[in-house]
Amino acid sequence: MSFAGMSRQQTLGRDLLVVALVLDLFAVNDEKFMDMFVAPGAIDILQNEQQSLHKRQKILHSCLKEFKTVARTL
């Protein structure tokens, strides 16, 4: 059935359904909205990876400082 063949009541029902869907998707806070599109546990995995990379960055920075110190003394 095409939209042209729909009755006024069917069109109104369809319009109300669209409004309800839009409200469900967009009338929420950012955290709830993102939860709809993120796999469970993905945020924890990314946060753990970020912490791991931050620790590695600190270690590499420490190595760089030590290397510079050794280079100056030579």
PDB file of N, CA, C, O and CB in Angstrom:
ATOM      1  N   MET A   1       0.842  -1.187   0.000  1.00  0.00           N
ATOM      2  CA  MET A   1       0.000   0.000   0.000  1.00  0.00           C
ATOM      3  C   MET A   1       0.884   1.245   0.000  1.00  0.00           C
ATOM      4  O   MET A   1       1.776   1.375   0.838  1.00  0.00           O
ATOM      5  CB  MET A   1      -0.956   0.001   1.223  1.00  0.00           C
ATOM      6  N   SER A   2       0.644   2.139  -0.916  1.00  0.00           N
ATOM      7  CA  SER A   2       1.409   3.378  -0.982  1.00  0.00           C
ATOM      8  C   SER A   2       0.847   4.391   0.004  1.00  0.00           C
ATOM      9  O   SER A   2      -0.266   4.237   0.508  1.00  0.00           O
ATOM     10  CB  SER A   2       1.396   3.951  -2.410  1.00  0.00           C
ATOM     11  N   PHE A   3       1.644   5.444   0.274  1.00  0.00           N
ATOM     12  CA  PHE A   3       1.175   6.484   1.185  1.00  0.00           C
ATOM     13  C   PHE A   3      -0.061   7.184   0.634  1.00  0.00           C
ATOM     14  O   PHE A   3      -0.904   7.653   1.398  1.00  0.00           O
ATOM     15  CB  PHE A   3       2.282   7.504   1.443  1.00  0.00           C
ATOM     16  N   ALA A   4      -0.170   7.255  -0.689  1.00  0.00           N
ATOM     17  CA  ALA A   4      -1.324   7.914  -1.301  1.00  0.00           C
ATOM     18  C   ALA A   4      -2.615   7.153  -0.984  1.00  0.00           C
ATOM     19  O   ALA A   4      -3.683   7.758  -0.890  1.00  0.00           O
ATOM     20  CB  ALA A   4      -1.132   8.027  -2.828  1.00  0.00           C
ATOM     21  N   GLY A   5      -2.521   5.841  -0.820  1.00  0.00           N
ATOM     22  CA  GLY A   5      -3.708   5.036  -0.544  1.00  0.00           C
ATOM     23  C   GLY A   5      -4.011   4.896   0.934  1.00  0.00           C
ATOM     24  O   GLY A   5      -4.955   4.198   1.305  1.00  0.00           O
ATOM     25  N   MET A   6      -3.224   5.549   1.793  1.00  0.00           N
ATOM     26  CA  MET A   6      -3.441   5.434   3.231  1.00  0.00           C
ATOM     27  C   MET A   6      -4.579   6.347   3.673  1.00  0.00           C
ATOM     28  O   MET A   6      -4.773   7.431   3.125  1.00  0.00           O
ATOM     29  CB  MET A   6      -2.155   5.772   4.001  1.00  0.00           C
ATOM     30  N   SER A   7      -5.312   5.896   4.657  1.00  0.00           N
ATOM     31  CA  SER A   7      -6.380   6.737   5.202  1.00  0.00           C
ATOM     32  C   SER A   7      -5.756   7.794   6.106  1.00  0.00           C
ATOM     33  O   SER A   7      -4.587   7.705   6.480  1.00  0.00           O
ATOM     34  CB  SER A   7      -7.431   5.882   5.985  1.00  0.00           C
ATOM     35  N   ARG A   8      -6.547   8.773   6.439  1.00  0.00           N
ATOM     36  CA  ARG A   8      -6.076   9.853   7.311  1.00  0.00           C
ATOM     37  C   ARG A   8      -5.663   9.295   8.668  1.00  0.00           C
ATOM     38  O   ARG A   8      -4.674   9.749   9.244  1.00  0.00           O
ATOM     39  CB  ARG A   8      -7.169  10.932   7.485  1.00  0.00           C
ATOM     40  N   GLN A   9      -6.396   8.326   9.183  1.00  0.00           N
ATOM     41  CA  GLN A   9      -6.090   7.717  10.478  1.00  0.00           C
ATOM     42  C   GLN A   9      -4.769   6.940  10.410  1.00  0.00           C
ATOM     43  O   GLN A   9      -3.979   6.984  11.353  1.00  0.00           O
ATOM     44  CB  GLN A   9      -7.241   6.782  10.920  1.00  0.00           C
ATOM     45  N   GLN A  10      -4.529   6.240   9.318  1.00  0.00           N
ATOM     46  CA  GLN A  10      -3.271   5.509   9.155  1.00  0.00           C
ATOM     47  C   GLN A  10      -2.086   6.479   9.077  1.00  0.00           C
ATOM     48  O   GLN A  10      -1.031   6.228   9.658  1.00  0.00           O
ATOM     49  CB  GLN A  10      -3.323   4.623   7.888  1.00  0.00           C
ATOM     50  N   THR A  11      -2.270   7.585   8.355  1.00  0.00           N
ATOM     51  CA  THR A  11      -1.216   8.581   8.233  1.00  0.00           C
ATOM     52  C   THR A  11      -0.915   9.207   9.590  1.00  0.00           C
ATOM     53  O   THR A  11       0.249   9.414   9.932  1.00  0.00           O
ATOM     54  CB  THR A  11      -1.613   9.663   7.219  1.00  0.00           C
ATOM     55  N   LEU A  12      -1.955   9.511  10.365  1.00  0.00           N
ATOM     56  CA  LEU A  12      -1.783  10.079  11.693  1.00  0.00           C
ATOM     57  C   LEU A  12      -1.048   9.087  12.592  1.00  0.00           C
ATOM     58  O   LEU A  12      -0.150   9.470  13.342  1.00  0.00           O
ATOM     59  CB  LEU A  12      -3.148  10.461  12.305  1.00  0.00           C
ATOM     60  N   GLY A  13      -1.426   7.827  12.516  1.00  0.00           N
ATOM     61  CA  GLY A  13      -0.757   6.799  13.314  1.00  0.00           C
ATOM     62  C   GLY A  13       0.708   6.672  12.947  1.00  0.00           C
ATOM     63  O   GLY A  13       1.565   6.535  13.820  1.00  0.00           O
ATOM     64  N   ARG A  14       0.999   6.720  11.643  1.00  0.00           N
ATOM     65  CA  ARG A  14       2.386   6.651  11.175  1.00  0.00           C
ATOM     66  C   ARG A  14       3.166   7.857  11.673  1.00  0.00           C
ATOM     67  O   ARG A  14       4.302   7.719  12.126  1.00  0.00           O
ATOM     68  CB  ARG A  14       2.443   6.576   9.632  1.00  0.00           C
ATOM     69  N   ASP A  15       2.564   9.041  11.593  1.00  0.00           N
ATOM     70  CA  ASP A  15       3.229  10.264  12.057  1.00  0.00           C
ATOM     71  C   ASP A  15       3.518  10.204  13.560  1.00  0.00           C
ATOM     72  O   ASP A  15       4.583  10.628  14.009  1.00  0.00           O
ATOM     73  CB  ASP A  15       2.364  11.496  11.738  1.00  0.00           C
ATOM     74  N   LEU A  16       2.574   9.680  14.324  1.00  0.00           N
ATOM     75  CA  LEU A  16       2.781   9.556  15.769  1.00  0.00           C
ATOM     76  C   LEU A  16       3.898   8.555  16.077  1.00  0.00           C
ATOM     77  O   LEU A  16       4.680   8.749  17.008  1.00  0.00           O
ATOM     78  CB  LEU A  16       1.476   9.123  16.464  1.00  0.00           C
ATOM     79  N   LEU A  17       3.957   7.492  15.289  1.00  0.00           N
ATOM     80  CA  LEU A  17       5.015   6.507  15.468  1.00  0.00           C
ATOM     81  C   LEU A  17       6.385   7.121  15.185  1.00  0.00           C
ATOM     82  O   LEU A  17       7.346   6.860  15.909  1.00  0.00           O
ATOM     83  CB  LEU A  17       4.778   5.298  14.558  1.00  0.00           C
ATOM     84  N   VAL A  18       6.473   7.931  14.141  1.00  0.00           N
ATOM     85  CA  VAL A  18       7.736   8.607  13.805  1.00  0.00           C
ATOM     86  C   VAL A  18       8.139   9.556  14.930  1.00  0.00           C
ATOM     87  O   VAL A  18       9.308   9.604  15.314  1.00  0.00           O
ATOM     88  CB  VAL A  18       7.606   9.386  12.467  1.00  0.00           C
ATOM     89  N   VAL A  19       7.182  10.306  15.455  1.00  0.00           N
ATOM     90  CA  VAL A  19       7.477  11.243  16.553  1.00  0.00           C
ATOM     91  C   VAL A  19       7.969  10.462  17.774  1.00  0.00           C
ATOM     92  O   VAL A  19       8.936  10.868  18.418  1.00  0.00           O
ATOM     93  CB  VAL A  19       6.212  12.092  16.920  1.00  0.00           C
ATOM     94  N   ALA A  20       7.315   9.352  18.093  1.00  0.00           N
ATOM     95  CA  ALA A  20       7.729   8.540  19.242  1.00  0.00           C
ATOM     96  C   ALA A  20       9.139   7.998  19.053  1.00  0.00           C
ATOM     97  O   ALA A  20       9.931   7.976  19.994  1.00  0.00           O
ATOM     98  CB  ALA A  20       6.749   7.381  19.461  1.00  0.00           C
ATOM     99  N   LEU A  21       9.450   7.564  17.843  1.00  0.00           N
ATOM    100  CA  LEU A  21      10.785   7.044  17.547  1.00  0.00           C
ATOM    101  C   LEU A  21      11.840   8.139  17.687  1.00  0.00           C
ATOM    102  O   LEU A  21      12.898   7.918  18.274  1.00  0.00           O
ATOM    103  CB  LEU A  21      10.826   6.447  16.133  1.00  0.00           C
ATOM    104  N   VAL A  22      11.548   9.304  17.150  1.00  0.00           N
ATOM    105  CA  VAL A  22      12.479  10.427  17.241  1.00  0.00           C
ATOM    106  C   VAL A  22      12.715  10.800  18.705  1.00  0.00           C
ATOM    107  O   VAL A  22      13.852  11.060  19.100  1.00  0.00           O
ATOM    108  CB  VAL A  22      11.942  11.643  16.454  1.00  0.00           C
ATOM    109  N   LEU A  23      11.662  10.829  19.505  1.00  0.00           N
ATOM    110  CA  LEU A  23      11.815  11.154  20.923  1.00  0.00           C
ATOM    111  C   LEU A  23      12.647  10.102  21.638  1.00  0.00           C
ATOM    112  O   LEU A  23      13.491  10.440  22.467  1.00  0.00           O
ATOM    113  CB  LEU A  23      10.447  11.283  21.592  1.00  0.00           C
ATOM    114  N   ASP A  24      12.419   8.828  21.327  1.00  0.00           N
ATOM    115  CA  ASP A  24      13.206   7.761  21.950  1.00  0.00           C
ATOM    116  C   ASP A  24      14.680   7.882  21.615  1.00  0.00           C
ATOM    117  O   ASP A  24      15.533   7.607  22.459  1.00  0.00           O
ATOM    118  CB  ASP A  24      12.690   6.401  21.513  1.00  0.00           C
ATOM    119  N   LEU A  25      14.986   8.285  20.404  1.00  0.00           N
ATOM    120  CA  LEU A  25      16.382   8.373  19.985  1.00  0.00           C
ATOM    121  C   LEU A  25      17.072   9.655  20.429  1.00  0.00           C
ATOM    122  O   LEU A  25      18.225   9.619  20.859  1.00  0.00           O
ATOM    123  CB  LEU A  25      16.467   8.259  18.499  1.00  0.00           C
ATOM    124  N   PHE A  26      16.387  10.775  20.332  1.00  0.00           N
ATOM    125  CA  PHE A  26      17.069  12.055  20.491  1.00  0.00           C
ATOM    126  C   PHE A  26      16.693  12.857  21.734  1.00  0.00           C
ATOM    127  O   PHE A  26      17.367  13.838  22.047  1.00  0.00           O
ATOM    128  CB  PHE A  26      16.808  12.878  19.310  1.00  0.00           C
ATOM    129  N   ALA A  27      15.667  12.481  22.432  1.00  0.00           N
ATOM    130  CA  ALA A  27      15.277  13.222  23.636  1.00  0.00           C
ATOM    131  C   ALA A  27      15.886  12.560  24.874  1.00  0.00           C
ATOM    132  O   ALA A  27      15.208  12.365  25.884  1.00  0.00           O
ATOM    133  CB  ALA A  27      13.727  13.291  23.762  1.00  0.00           C
ATOM    134  N   VAL A  28      17.178  12.218  24.781  1.00  0.00           N
ATOM    135  CA  VAL A  28      17.892  11.599  25.896  1.00  0.00           C
ATOM    136  C   VAL A  28      19.221  12.321  26.067  1.00  0.00           C
ATOM    137  O   VAL A  28      19.675  13.043  25.179  1.00  0.00           O
ATOM    138  CB  VAL A  28      18.109  10.065  25.657  1.00  0.00           C
ATOM    139  N   ASN A  29      19.830  12.111  27.219  1.00  0.00           N
ATOM    140  CA  ASN A  29      21.137  12.739  27.436  1.00  0.00           C
ATOM    141  C   ASN A  29      22.205  12.018  26.615  1.00  0.00           C
ATOM    142  O   ASN A  29      21.962  10.933  26.088  1.00  0.00           O
ATOM    143  CB  ASN A  29      21.512  12.725  28.942  1.00  0.00           C
ATOM    144  N   ASP A  30      23.369  12.618  26.511  1.00  0.00           N
ATOM    145  CA  ASP A  30      24.441  12.087  25.661  1.00  0.00           C
ATOM    146  C   ASP A  30      24.864  10.681  26.073  1.00  0.00           C
ATOM    147  O   ASP A  30      25.111   9.827  25.221  1.00  0.00           O
ATOM    148  CB  ASP A  30      25.645  13.013  25.703  1.00  0.00           C
ATOM    149  N   GLU A  31      24.948  10.443  27.381  1.00  0.00           N
ATOM    150  CA  GLU A  31      25.401   9.128  27.858  1.00  0.00           C
ATOM    151  C   GLU A  31      24.435   8.027  27.432  1.00  0.00           C
ATOM    152  O   GLU A  31      24.862   6.977  26.950  1.00  0.00           O
ATOM    153  CB  GLU A  31      25.547   9.132  29.390  1.00  0.00           C
ATOM    154  N   LYS A  32      23.142   8.261  27.606  1.00  0.00           N
ATOM    155  CA  LYS A  32      22.153   7.257  27.211  1.00  0.00           C
ATOM    156  C   LYS A  32      22.154   7.067  25.689  1.00  0.00           C
ATOM    157  O   LYS A  32      22.015   5.944  25.205  1.00  0.00           O
ATOM    158  CB  LYS A  32      20.744   7.666  27.701  1.00  0.00           C
ATOM    159  N   PHE A  33      22.308   8.150  24.943  1.00  0.00           N
ATOM    160  CA  PHE A  33      22.341   8.067  23.484  1.00  0.00           C
ATOM    161  C   PHE A  33      23.521   7.210  23.034  1.00  0.00           C
ATOM    162  O   PHE A  33      23.362   6.344  22.173  1.00  0.00           O
ATOM    163  CB  PHE A  33      22.429   9.479  22.859  1.00  0.00           C
ATOM    164  N   MET A  34      24.708   7.441  23.609  1.00  0.00           N
ATOM    165  CA  MET A  34      25.880   6.672  23.230  1.00  0.00           C
ATOM    166  C   MET A  34      25.742   5.206  23.623  1.00  0.00           C
ATOM    167  O   MET A  34      26.225   4.324  22.912  1.00  0.00           O
ATOM    168  CB  MET A  34      27.121   7.267  23.866  1.00  0.00           C
ATOM    169  N   ASP A  35      25.086   4.939  24.753  1.00  0.00           N
ATOM    170  CA  ASP A  35      24.875   3.553  25.182  1.00  0.00           C
ATOM    171  C   ASP A  35      24.083   2.755  24.161  1.00  0.00           C
ATOM    172  O   ASP A  35      24.212   1.533  24.096  1.00  0.00           O
ATOM    173  CB  ASP A  35      24.159   3.522  26.520  1.00  0.00           C
ATOM    174  N   MET A  36      23.265   3.431  23.360  1.00  0.00           N
ATOM    175  CA  MET A  36      22.471   2.736  22.348  1.00  0.00           C
ATOM    176  C   MET A  36      23.348   2.223  21.205  1.00  0.00           C
ATOM    177  O   MET A  36      22.944   1.305  20.490  1.00  0.00           O
ATOM    178  CB  MET A  36      21.385   3.664  21.799  1.00  0.00           C
ATOM    179  N   PHE A  37      24.536   2.795  21.018  1.00  0.00           N
ATOM    180  CA  PHE A  37      25.364   2.473  19.866  1.00  0.00           C
ATOM    181  C   PHE A  37      26.722   1.856  20.217  1.00  0.00           C
ATOM    182  O   PHE A  37      27.519   1.571  19.323  1.00  0.00           O
ATOM    183  CB  PHE A  37      25.581   3.704  19.064  1.00  0.00           C
ATOM    184  N   VAL A  38      26.987   1.651  21.496  1.00  0.00           N
ATOM    185  CA  VAL A  38      28.277   1.125  21.929  1.00  0.00           C
ATOM    186  C   VAL A  38      28.092  -0.297  22.445  1.00  0.00           C
ATOM    187  O   VAL A  38      27.181  -0.577  23.223  1.00  0.00           O
ATOM    188  CB  VAL A  38      28.909   2.028  23.020  1.00  0.00           C
ATOM    189  N   ALA A  39      28.965  -1.182  22.002  1.00  0.00           N
ATOM    190  CA  ALA A  39      28.912  -2.571  22.464  1.00  0.00           C
ATOM    191  C   ALA A  39      29.226  -2.615  23.961  1.00  0.00           C
ATOM    192  O   ALA A  39      30.070  -1.860  24.442  1.00  0.00           O
ATOM    193  CB  ALA A  39      29.913  -3.467  21.661  1.00  0.00           C
ATOM    194  N   PRO A  40      28.552  -3.495  24.690  1.00  0.00           N
ATOM    195  CA  PRO A  40      28.827  -3.613  26.133  1.00  0.00           C
ATOM    196  C   PRO A  40      30.304  -3.932  26.368  1.00  0.00           C
ATOM    197  O   PRO A  40      30.865  -4.821  25.727  1.00  0.00           O
ATOM    198  CB  PRO A  40      27.932  -4.712  26.775  1.00  0.00           C
ATOM    199  N   GLY A  41      30.919  -3.209  27.280  1.00  0.00           N
ATOM    200  CA  GLY A  41      32.317  -3.436  27.620  1.00  0.00           C
ATOM    201  C   GLY A  41      33.304  -2.682  26.749  1.00  0.00           C
ATOM    202  O   GLY A  41      34.488  -2.621  27.080  1.00  0.00           O
ATOM    203  N   ALA A  42      32.851  -2.109  25.647  1.00  0.00           N
ATOM    204  CA  ALA A  42      33.769  -1.420  24.734  1.00  0.00           C
ATOM    205  C   ALA A  42      34.408  -0.211  25.396  1.00  0.00           C
ATOM    206  O   ALA A  42      35.594   0.048  25.193  1.00  0.00           O
ATOM    207  CB  ALA A  42      33.036  -0.988  23.467  1.00  0.00           C
ATOM    208  N   ILE A  43      33.656   0.519  26.169  1.00  0.00           N
ATOM    209  CA  ILE A  43      34.192   1.714  26.825  1.00  0.00           C
ATOM    210  C   ILE A  43      35.259   1.321  27.839  1.00  0.00           C
ATOM    211  O   ILE A  43      36.301   1.971  27.931  1.00  0.00           O
ATOM    212  CB  ILE A  43      33.064   2.514  27.514  1.00  0.00           C
ATOM    213  N   ASP A  44      35.001   0.250  28.606  1.00  0.00           N
ATOM    214  CA  ASP A  44      35.992  -0.220  29.578  1.00  0.00           C
ATOM    215  C   ASP A  44      37.283  -0.648  28.883  1.00  0.00           C
ATOM    216  O   ASP A  44      38.377  -0.345  29.357  1.00  0.00           O
ATOM    217  CB  ASP A  44      35.423  -1.389  30.400  1.00  0.00           C
ATOM    218  N   ILE A  45      37.153  -1.347  27.770  1.00  0.00           N
ATOM    219  CA  ILE A  45      38.329  -1.789  27.016  1.00  0.00           C
ATOM    220  C   ILE A  45      39.136  -0.592  26.535  1.00  0.00           C
ATOM    221  O   ILE A  45      40.363  -0.576  26.638  1.00  0.00           O
ATOM    222  CB  ILE A  45      37.910  -2.662  25.819  1.00  0.00           C
ATOM    223  N   LEU A  46      38.430   0.419  26.005  1.00  0.00           N
ATOM    224  CA  LEU A  46      39.126   1.619  25.512  1.00  0.00           C
ATOM    225  C   LEU A  46      39.784   2.393  26.650  1.00  0.00           C
ATOM    226  O   LEU A  46      40.885   2.919  26.483  1.00  0.00           O
ATOM    227  CB  LEU A  46      38.147   2.533  24.763  1.00  0.00           C
ATOM    228  N   GLN A  47      39.124   2.468  27.802  1.00  0.00           N
ATOM    229  CA  GLN A  47      39.716   3.169  28.942  1.00  0.00           C
ATOM    230  C   GLN A  47      40.958   2.436  29.450  1.00  0.00           C
ATOM    231  O   GLN A  47      41.948   3.069  29.816  1.00  0.00           O
ATOM    232  CB  GLN A  47      38.687   3.314  30.074  1.00  0.00           C
ATOM    233  N   ASN A  48      40.904   1.103  29.473  1.00  0.00           N
ATOM    234  CA  ASN A  48      42.072   0.327  29.881  1.00  0.00           C
ATOM    235  C   ASN A  48      43.227   0.527  28.907  1.00  0.00           C
ATOM    236  O   ASN A  48      44.381   0.655  29.317  1.00  0.00           O
ATOM    237  CB  ASN A  48      41.719  -1.159  29.980  1.00  0.00           C
ATOM    238  N   GLU A  49      42.909   0.551  27.622  1.00  0.00           N
ATOM    239  CA  GLU A  49      43.938   0.786  26.605  1.00  0.00           C
ATOM    240  C   GLU A  49      44.553   2.165  26.765  1.00  0.00           C
ATOM    241  O   GLU A  49      45.764   2.336  26.626  1.00  0.00           O
ATOM    242  CB  GLU A  49      43.351   0.635  25.198  1.00  0.00           C
ATOM    243  N   GLN A  50      43.708   3.152  27.061  1.00  0.00           N
ATOM    244  CA  GLN A  50      44.209   4.518  27.267  1.00  0.00           C
ATOM    245  C   GLN A  50      45.149   4.567  28.470  1.00  0.00           C
ATOM    246  O   GLN A  50      46.198   5.209  28.408  1.00  0.00           O
ATOM    247  CB  GLN A  50      43.033   5.506  27.467  1.00  0.00           C
ATOM    248  N   GLN A  51      44.784   3.894  29.565  1.00  0.00           N
ATOM    249  CA  GLN A  51      45.652   3.865  30.752  1.00  0.00           C
ATOM    250  C   GLN A  51      46.977   3.175  30.438  1.00  0.00           C
ATOM    251  O   GLN A  51      48.038   3.629  30.864  1.00  0.00           O
ATOM    252  CB  GLN A  51      44.945   3.147  31.924  1.00  0.00           C
ATOM    253  N   SER A  52      46.907   2.086  29.697  1.00  0.00           N
ATOM    254  CA  SER A  52      48.111   1.354  29.326  1.00  0.00           C
ATOM    255  C   SER A  52      49.036   2.227  28.473  1.00  0.00           C
ATOM    256  O   SER A  52      50.247   2.261  28.697  1.00  0.00           O
ATOM    257  CB  SER A  52      47.743   0.067  28.569  1.00  0.00           C
ATOM    258  N   LEU A  53      48.463   2.924  27.505  1.00  0.00           N
ATOM    259  CA  LEU A  53      49.262   3.806  26.649  1.00  0.00           C
ATOM    260  C   LEU A  53      49.854   4.967  27.436  1.00  0.00           C
ATOM    261  O   LEU A  53      50.974   5.398  27.164  1.00  0.00           O
ATOM    262  CB  LEU A  53      48.412   4.340  25.500  1.00  0.00           C
ATOM    263  N   HIS A  54      49.105   5.472  28.408  1.00  0.00           N
ATOM    264  CA  HIS A  54      49.604   6.565  29.233  1.00  0.00           C
ATOM    265  C   HIS A  54      50.810   6.101  30.060  1.00  0.00           C
ATOM    266  O   HIS A  54      51.798   6.825  30.186  1.00  0.00           O
ATOM    267  CB  HIS A  54      48.487   7.097  30.158  1.00  0.00           C
ATOM    268  N   LYS A  55      50.721   4.883  30.625  1.00  0.00           N
ATOM    269  CA  LYS A  55      51.853   4.333  31.380  1.00  0.00           C
ATOM    270  C   LYS A  55      53.061   4.155  30.475  1.00  0.00           C
ATOM    271  O   LYS A  55      54.186   4.475  30.859  1.00  0.00           O
ATOM    272  CB  LYS A  55      51.474   2.988  32.029  1.00  0.00           C
ATOM    273  N   ARG A  56      52.826   3.644  29.275  1.00  0.00           N
ATOM    274  CA  ARG A  56      53.926   3.447  28.329  1.00  0.00           C
ATOM    275  C   ARG A  56      54.570   4.783  27.952  1.00  0.00           C
ATOM    276  O   ARG A  56      55.790   4.881  27.822  1.00  0.00           O
ATOM    277  CB  ARG A  56      53.423   2.725  27.065  1.00  0.00           C
ATOM    278  N   GLN A  57      53.733   5.809  27.778  1.00  0.00           N
ATOM    279  CA  GLN A  57      54.250   7.136  27.456  1.00  0.00           C
ATOM    280  C   GLN A  57      55.164   7.639  28.573  1.00  0.00           C
ATOM    281  O   GLN A  57      56.216   8.216  28.299  1.00  0.00           O
ATOM    282  CB  GLN A  57      53.093   8.125  27.225  1.00  0.00           C
ATOM    283  N   LYS A  58      54.770   7.424  29.822  1.00  0.00           N
ATOM    284  CA  LYS A  58      55.595   7.851  30.956  1.00  0.00           C
ATOM    285  C   LYS A  58      56.931   7.116  30.958  1.00  0.00           C
ATOM    286  O   LYS A  58      57.980   7.717  31.189  1.00  0.00           O
ATOM    287  CB  LYS A  58      54.856   7.610  32.285  1.00  0.00           C
ATOM    288  N   ILE A  59      56.883   5.808  30.697  1.00  0.00           N
ATOM    289  CA  ILE A  59      58.114   5.015  30.665  1.00  0.00           C
ATOM    290  C   ILE A  59      59.034   5.509  29.553  1.00  0.00           C
ATOM    291  O   ILE A  59      60.231   5.690  29.776  1.00  0.00           O
ATOM    292  CB  ILE A  59      57.793   3.517  30.468  1.00  0.00           C
ATOM    293  N   LEU A  60      58.488   5.726  28.363  1.00  0.00           N
ATOM    294  CA  LEU A  60      59.295   6.198  27.236  1.00  0.00           C
ATOM    295  C   LEU A  60      59.869   7.580  27.500  1.00  0.00           C
ATOM    296  O   LEU A  60      61.007   7.864  27.127  1.00  0.00           O
ATOM    297  CB  LEU A  60      58.463   6.220  25.962  1.00  0.00           C
ATOM    298  N   HIS A  61      59.093   8.435  28.136  1.00  0.00           N
ATOM    299  CA  HIS A  61      59.577   9.780  28.473  1.00  0.00           C
ATOM    300  C   HIS A  61      60.732   9.677  29.469  1.00  0.00           C
ATOM    301  O   HIS A  61      61.720  10.404  29.361  1.00  0.00           O
ATOM    302  CB  HIS A  61      58.426  10.655  29.060  1.00  0.00           C
ATOM    303  N   SER A  62      60.603   8.777  30.433  1.00  0.00           N
ATOM    304  CA  SER A  62      61.666   8.564  31.404  1.00  0.00           C
ATOM    305  C   SER A  62      62.937   8.047  30.709  1.00  0.00           C
ATOM    306  O   SER A  62      64.042   8.489  31.024  1.00  0.00           O
ATOM    307  CB  SER A  62      61.204   7.573  32.493  1.00  0.00           C
ATOM    308  N   CYS A  63      62.772   7.117  29.771  1.00  0.00           N
ATOM    309  CA  CYS A  63      63.921   6.601  29.004  1.00  0.00           C
ATOM    310  C   CYS A  63      64.592   7.714  28.206  1.00  0.00           C
ATOM    311  O   CYS A  63      65.819   7.781  28.133  1.00  0.00           O
ATOM    312  CB  CYS A  63      63.473   5.472  28.052  1.00  0.00           C
ATOM    313  N   LEU A  64      63.786   8.583  27.612  1.00  0.00           N
ATOM    314  CA  LEU A  64      64.327   9.694  26.840  1.00  0.00           C
ATOM    315  C   LEU A  64      65.158  10.614  27.731  1.00  0.00           C
ATOM    316  O   LEU A  64      66.256  11.024  27.353  1.00  0.00           O
ATOM    317  CB  LEU A  64      63.194  10.481  26.167  1.00  0.00           C
ATOM    318  N   LYS A  65      64.638  10.937  28.904  1.00  0.00           N
ATOM    319  CA  LYS A  65      65.384  11.795  29.834  1.00  0.00           C
ATOM    320  C   LYS A  65      66.699  11.140  30.236  1.00  0.00           C
ATOM    321  O   LYS A  65      67.739  11.796  30.302  1.00  0.00           O
ATOM    322  CB  LYS A  65      64.541  12.100  31.087  1.00  0.00           C
ATOM    323  N   GLU A  66      66.640   9.839  30.503  1.00  0.00           N
ATOM    324  CA  GLU A  66      67.858   9.130  30.898  1.00  0.00           C
ATOM    325  C   GLU A  66      68.859   9.104  29.742  1.00  0.00           C
ATOM    326  O   GLU A  66      70.057   9.294  29.953  1.00  0.00           O
ATOM    327  CB  GLU A  66      67.524   7.693  31.351  1.00  0.00           C
ATOM    328  N   PHE A  67      68.375   8.872  28.537  1.00  0.00           N
ATOM    329  CA  PHE A  67      69.237   8.858  27.356  1.00  0.00           C
ATOM    330  C   PHE A  67      69.901  10.223  27.184  1.00  0.00           C
ATOM    331  O   PHE A  67      71.101  10.291  26.918  1.00  0.00           O
ATOM    332  CB  PHE A  67      68.427   8.484  26.086  1.00  0.00           C
ATOM    333  N   LYS A  68      69.150  11.298  27.329  1.00  0.00           N
ATOM    334  CA  LYS A  68      69.713  12.648  27.190  1.00  0.00           C
ATOM    335  C   LYS A  68      70.788  12.887  28.254  1.00  0.00           C
ATOM    336  O   LYS A  68      71.824  13.488  27.971  1.00  0.00           O
ATOM    337  CB  LYS A  68      68.596  13.721  27.303  1.00  0.00           C
ATOM    338  N   THR A  69      70.540  12.421  29.457  1.00  0.00           N
ATOM    339  CA  THR A  69      71.520  12.585  30.531  1.00  0.00           C
ATOM    340  C   THR A  69      72.811  11.844  30.208  1.00  0.00           C
ATOM    341  O   THR A  69      73.901  12.390  30.375  1.00  0.00           O
ATOM    342  CB  THR A  69      70.946  12.087  31.864  1.00  0.00           C
ATOM    343  N   VAL A  70      72.691  10.608  29.747  1.00  0.00           N
ATOM    344  CA  VAL A  70      73.862   9.807  29.374  1.00  0.00           C
ATOM    345  C   VAL A  70      74.603  10.458  28.200  1.00  0.00           C
ATOM    346  O   VAL A  70      75.832  10.512  28.186  1.00  0.00           O
ATOM    347  CB  VAL A  70      73.438   8.360  29.008  1.00  0.00           C
ATOM    348  N   ALA A  71      73.839  10.951  27.214  1.00  0.00           N
ATOM    349  CA  ALA A  71      74.461  11.593  26.041  1.00  0.00           C
ATOM    350  C   ALA A  71      75.239  12.832  26.451  1.00  0.00           C
ATOM    351  O   ALA A  71      76.315  13.079  25.907  1.00  0.00           O
ATOM    352  CB  ALA A  71      73.393  11.969  24.996  1.00  0.00           C
ATOM    353  N   ARG A  72      74.735  13.615  27.388  1.00  0.00           N
ATOM    354  CA  ARG A  72      75.432  14.819  27.838  1.00  0.00           C
ATOM    355  C   ARG A  72      76.731  14.473  28.557  1.00  0.00           C
ATOM    356  O   ARG A  72      77.739  15.166  28.412  1.00  0.00           O
ATOM    357  CB  ARG A  72      74.531  15.641  28.756  1.00  0.00           C
ATOM    358  N   THR A  73      76.693  13.397  29.330  1.00  0.00           N
ATOM    359  CA  THR A  73      77.891  13.041  30.105  1.00  0.00           C
ATOM    360  C   THR A  73      78.989  12.454  29.218  1.00  0.00           C
ATOM    361  O   THR A  73      80.161  12.482  29.593  1.00  0.00           O
ATOM    362  CB  THR A  73      77.530  12.041  31.206  1.00  0.00           C
ATOM    363  N   LEU A  74      78.631  11.931  28.063  1.00  0.00           N
ATOM    364  CA  LEU A  74      79.631  11.390  27.160  1.00  0.00           C
ATOM    365  C   LEU A  74      80.234  12.522  26.377  1.00  0.00           C
ATOM    366  O   LEU A  74      81.111  12.297  25.544  1.00  0.00           O
ATOM    367  CB  LEU A  74      79.031  10.331  26.222  1.00  0.00           C
TER     368      LEU A  74
END
